[in-house]
Amino acid sequence: MRGRMAGSVTAIVAMTAVSACTHTVGGVAERARPTVPDPDRSYGYVDDRCGLLQDDSLKELLGATSLVKPFSGAVCQYVLSTGSGVVDVVFTWFDKGSIDREREVAVGRDARLTEKTVVRHSAFLAQRPDTPNACSATAAAGSGVLTWWVQFRQSAGDACADAETLLTATLSADS
């Protein structure tokens, strides 16, 4: 009798433990966002390079015949001449920035966003309807956030494709 009683108590305790440890959670499953693959990497202005890219790399990537860099530092500004006209390019690196903050700013300026993953980094393209010849590509990288902004002075070319090309080159570059 004692053996049966002990077996019954064990079964009741096991059933109680199983039912107490299970519950249903509401909501929709979402894929986990990847963490930044390079938390200690800096993308700032170093050795006359912005976003880890040499000036000649920018010329080649955008098919430019000439490049002028009127300003470099925390923000780098370029003016390139291409076969289809003049292209303005700006690189920014905020070492303590946040992609969520940049996304909020873009949405606040009525930009259309396209979410992306670029070289394993969470990223987005932003383009405002009133400036279809301009686009930015922004990614979480290192300890912060970086952006390439491209604008064609004449309405020619795909600014989003060029901004994403520069972002991809930066995130792929060796430091």
Secondary structure by P-SEA (a helix, b strand, c coil): caaaaaaaaaaaaaaaaaaaabbbbbbbbbccccccccccccccccccccccccaaaaaaaaccccccccccccbbbbbbbccccbbbbbbbbcccccaaaaaaaaaaabbbbbbbbccccccbbbbbccccccbbbbbbcccbbbbbbbbbccccccaaaaaaaaaaaaaaccc
